[in-house]
Amino acid sequence: MRPRPLQVSVSALILVVAGLALNLWLFRFGMLAGILGLSLTKHVAIAWLCQVLGVDRRPRPGPGGGRDGIRGGPGPTSLGPTAVPAPGPGSRRDPGPARI
């Protein structure tokens, strides 16, 4: 399946120009205000880009109706918090005695 090309609408382009103008206006008040504005703009732009590109988008169930389109029971999220046993003494995850 081919990925969709990134399309920018006119309203998105207006928002980019408005964000740029806001950053330039914030730099008039000082370096700190300008840098904070740039940081906020960067985070908003990356969040928008991730949303448009479909990062962390869950796949639609297929015709089977199960998890990832496969027939069967529920996924591993139904096992609950007791699914992973606590590390015991001598296990690789046991830090052992504290060293000072």
PAZAPA-4460 file (N, C-alpha, C; in steps of 0.05 Angstrom, whole numbers, plus 32768, in hexadecimal, padded with zeros to 4 digits):
% residues 100
    n_x    n_y    n_z   ca_x   ca_y   ca_z    c_x    c_y    c_z   seq   type   mol
   8011   7FE9   8000   8000   8000   8000   8012   8019   8000     1      M     A
   800D   802A   7FED   801E   8043   7FEB   8016   8057   8000     2      R     A
   802A   8064   800D   8023   8079   8020   8017   8091   8012     3      P     A
   8005   809E   8021   7FF9   80B6   8016   800D   80CD   8015     4      R     A
   800D   80DD   8001   801F   80F5   8001   8015   8109   8015     5      P     A
   8028   8118   8020   8021   812D   8033   8014   8144   8025     6      L     A
   7FFB   8149   802C   7FED   815F   801F   7FE8   8175   8033     7      Q     A
   7FEE   818E   802B   7FEB   81A5   803C   7FD3   81B6   8031     8      V     A
   7FBF   81BA   8042   7FA9   81C9   8039   7FAF   81E7   803C     9      S     A
   7F9D   81F8   8031   7FA1   8215   8033   7F9F   821E   8050    10      V     A
   7F8D   8212   805F   7F8B   821A   807C   7FA4   8212   808B    11      S     A
   7FB0   81FB   8085   7FC9   81F4   8092   7FDF   8207   808B    12      A     A
   7FE0   8210   8072   7FF4   8223   806A   7FF1   823E   8078    13      L     A
   7FD8   8246   807B   7FD2   825F   8089   7FDB   825D   80A7    14      I     A
   7FD6   8245   80B3   7FDF   8241   80CE   7FFD   8241   80D1    15      L     A
   800B   8237   80BE   8028   8237   80BE   8032   8254   80BC    16      V     A
   8027   8264   80AB   802F   8280   80A8   8028   8290   80C1    17      V     A
   8011   828A   80CD   8009   8298   80E6   801C   8290   80FD    18      A     A
   8024   8277   80FE   8037   826E   8113   8052   827B   810F    19      G     A
   805B   827E   80F7   8074   828B   80F1   8073   82A8   80FA    20      L     A
   805D   82B6   80F3   8059   82D2   80FB   8058   82D5   8119    21      A     A
   804B   82C2   8127   804A   82C3   8144   8066   82BF   8150    22      L     A
   8076   82AE   8145   8091   82AA   814F   80A2   82C3   814B    23      N     A
   809F   82D0   8134   80AE   82E9   812F   80A5   82FE   8143    24      L     A
   808B   8300   8148   8081   8313   815B   808B   830E   8177    25      W     A
   808C   82F4   817F   8096   82EE   819A   80B4   82F4   819D    26      L     A
   80C3   82F3   8188   80E0   82FA   818A   80E3   8318   818F    27      F     A
   80CF   8328   8189   80D1   8345   818F   80D1   834A   81AD    28      R     A
   80C5   8337   81BD   80C5   833A   81D9   80DE   8330   81E7    29      F     A
   80EE   8321   81D9   8107   8317   81E4   810C   82FB   81DA    30      G     A
   8125   82F3   81E0   812E   82D9   81D7   811F   82C2   81E5    31      M     A
   811A   82C5   81FF   810C   82AF   820D   80F0   82AB   8202    32      L     A
   80E1   82C0   81FE   80C6   82BD   81F3   80C7   82B1   81D6    33      A     A
   80DA   82B9   81C7   80DD   82AE   81AC   80E4   8291   81AB    34      G     A
   80F6   8289   81BD   80FE   826D   81BE   80E7   825C   81C9    35      I     A
   80D9   8266   81DD   80C1   8257   81E6   80AC   8254   81D1    36      L     A
   80A8   8269   81C1   8095   8267   81AB   809E   8254   8196    37      G     A
   80B8   8253   818F   80C2   8240   817C   80BF   8224   8186    38      L     A
   80C4   8220   81A0   80C1   8205   81AB   80A4   81FB   81A9    39      S     A
   8092   820D   81B0   8075   8206   81AF   806D   8200   8192    40      L     A
   8076   8211   817F   806F   820D   8163   807B   81F3   8159    41      T     A
   8093   81EC   8161   809F   81D3   8159   808F   81BB   8162    42      K     A
   8086   81BC   817B   8077   81A5   8186   805C   81A2   8178    43      H     A
   804F   81B8   8173   8035   81B8   8165   8039   81AD   8149    44      V     A
   804E   81B6   813B   8053   81AD   8120   8059   818F   811E    45      A     A
   8069   8185   8131   806F   8169   8132   8056   8158   8138    46      I     A
   8046   8162   814B   802D   8153   8151   801A   8152   8139    47      A     A
   8018   8168   812A   8008   8168   8112   8013   8155   80FD    48      W     A
   802D   8156   80F9   803A   8144   80E6   8036   8127   80ED    49      L     A
   8039   8120   8106   8034   8104   810E   8017   80FC   810A    50      C     A
   8005   810E   810E   7FE9   8108   810A   7FE3   8104   80EC    51      Q     A
   7FEF   8115   80DC   7FEA   8113   80BF   7FF6   80F9   80B3    52      V     A
   800E   80F2   80BD   801C   80DB   80B2   8011   80C1   80BE    53      L     A
   8001   80C2   80D3   7FF5   80AA   80DE   8006   809B   80F2    54      G     A
   8018   80A9   80FF   8029   809D   8113   8017   8094   812A    55      V     A
   801B   807C   8135   800C   8071   814B   7FEE   806C   8144    56      D     A
   7FE8   8069   812B   7FCD   8063   8122   7FC8   8045   8125    57      R     A
   7FB3   803E   8131   7FAC   8022   8135   7FA1   8017   811B    58      R     A
   7FA9   7FFF   8113   7F9E   7FF3   80FA   7F81   7FEB   80FE    59      P     A
   7F72   7FED   80E9   7F56   7FE5   80E9   7F54   7FC7   80EA    60      R     A
   7F41   7FBC   80F9   7F3E   7F9F   80F9   7F35   7F96   80DD    61      P     A
   7F3F   7F7F   80D5   7F38   7F74   80BB   7F1D   7F66   80BC    62      G     A
   7F18   7F57   80A8   7EFE   7F49   80A6   7EFA   7F34   80BC    63      P     A
   7F0F   7F2A   80C8   7F0D   7F17   80DD   7F02   7F22   80F7    64      G     A
   7F05   7F3C   80FB   7EFA   7F49   8112   7F0C   7F48   812B    65      G     A
   7F21   7F38   812A   7F33   7F35   8141   7F48   7F4B   8141    66      G     A
   7F5B   7F47   8152   7F71   7F5A   8154   7F83   7F57   813C    67      R     A
   7F89   7F6D   812F   7F9A   7F6F   8117   7F8E   7F5E   8100    68      D     A
   7F73   7F5B   8100   7F66   7F4D   80EA   7F68   7F2F   80ED    69      G     A
   7F72   7F24   8103   7F75   7F08   8107   7F5E   7EFE   811A    70      I     A
   7F52   7EE8   8112   7F3D   7EDD   8124   7F4A   7ED2   813D    71      R     A
   7F3C   7ED6   8153   7F47   7ECB   816C   7F3F   7EDC   8183    72      G     A
   7F4B   7ED7   8199   7F44   7EE4   81B2   7F4F   7F00   81B3    73      G     A
   7F4B   7F0D   81C9   7F54   7F28   81CD   7F73   7F29   81CE    74      P     A
   7F7D   7F41   81CA   7F9A   7F45   81CA   7FA6   7F43   81E6    75      G     A
   7FC0   7F48   81E7   7FCF   7F45   8201   7FC7   7F5A   8215    76      P     A
   7FB8   7F6E   820E   7FB0   7F83   8221   7F9C   7F78   8236    77      T     A
   7F8F   7F62   8230   7F7B   7F58   8243   7F87   7F46   8259    78      S     A
   7FA1   7F42   8259   7FAE   7F31   826D   7FAF   7F3E   8288    79      L     A
   7FB0   7F58   8289   7FB0   7F66   82A2   7FCC   7F6A   82AE    80      G     A
   7FCD   7F77   82C5   7FE8   7F7D   82D0   7FF6   7F65   82DC    81      P     A
   7FE8   7F4E   82DF   7FF5   7F37   82EC   8002   7F25   82D7    82      T     A
   8003   7F2D   82BE   800E   7F1C   82A9   802C   7F19   82AB    83      A     A
   803A   7F2D   82B5   8057   7F2D   82B7   805E   7F27   82D4    84      V     A
   806C   7F11   82DA   8073   7F0B   82F6   8089   7F1E   82FF    85      P     A
   8089   7F22   8319   809D   7F33   8325   80B8   7F25   8325    86      A     A
   80CE   7F33   8321   80E8   7F26   8321   80EF   7F1A   833C    87      P     A
   80F9   7F02   833C   8100   7EF5   8355   811E   7EF8   835A    88      G     A
   8128   7EEE   8370   8144   7EEF   8376   8154   7EDE   8362    89      P     A
   8169   7EE9   8359   817A   7EDA   8346   8172   7EDF   8329    90      G     A
   815C   7EED   8323   8155   7EF2   8308   8166   7F09   82FC    91      S     A
   8165   7F0B   82E2   8176   7F20   82D6   816C   7F3C   82DC    92      R     A
   8153   7F3F   82E3   8148   7F59   82E9   814B   7F61   8306    93      R     A
   8154   7F4E   8317   8157   7F53   8333   8172   7F62   8337    94      D     A
   8171   7F7A   8342   818A   7F8A   8345   819D   7F7E   835A    95      P     A
   8193   7F6D   836C   81A5   7F61   8380   81A9   7F74   8397    96      G     A
   81BD   7F6E   83A8   81C2   7F80   83BF   81CC   7F9B   83B5    97      P     A
   81C4   7FB0   83C4   81CD   7FCB   83BE   81EA   7FCE   83C3    98      A     A
   81F8   7FDA   83B1   8215   7FE0   83B4   8219   7FFD   83B8    99      R     A
   8229   8003   83CC   822F   8020   83D1   824B   8027   83C9   100      I     A
***
